[in-house]
């Protein structure tokens, strides 16, 4: 049985899930609906850690990679589900029909 993306939490750590989160994080980072504080909190903090000379494991890039992946996953998880969904608002259609073949002539009246 496969868990849905909203219920999977942070339990899925395979390469496919990490790549999917990279794409989602990139989209969310530029989305104006996502709060700026959240955009600055994890991604920028992870980037500062990555560039800083302070390391948990000196001379080993594994801790830098782990911190970047953890920050990426947390960023995507902390964004609310409404903000994670792409904009799916229906677009207003024009009042003019696309072609004359699909027009049905009728009469109507307003009942009050």
Steps between C-alpha positions, in 0.01 A plus 500: 500500500642833397468814713360814347737798470319688776517207744851383419660769714877478492518120492590474130872574457576342161656690211168540316336665802797730553497606134123560520557716809771698321250591228229581753738711709610697193137572407404585858800727550379728218129471589367828649247308714779342708597720797836673466604392848471136399694567180784652701496265796611164363639546147712800587613350833608181322686702237678700771598176675625355173716807429622544858840365609337329801424131436359220711734257328820678390639409156184308416230636263242247622379723783455793258294283264294361790422848633399623154268201443349530848436873455347434158265233633400710803431803281264303277329339802453828691321670212126457552320255268300785340823678406658175373225449242547673162250770411193313377245781507257474211544761234207712396377405156386762256130550435552448127475138383803350328302405190147542372431125476474464878245779549146407607239766438235520768266738679490560870338718758592612850262380770481715810 
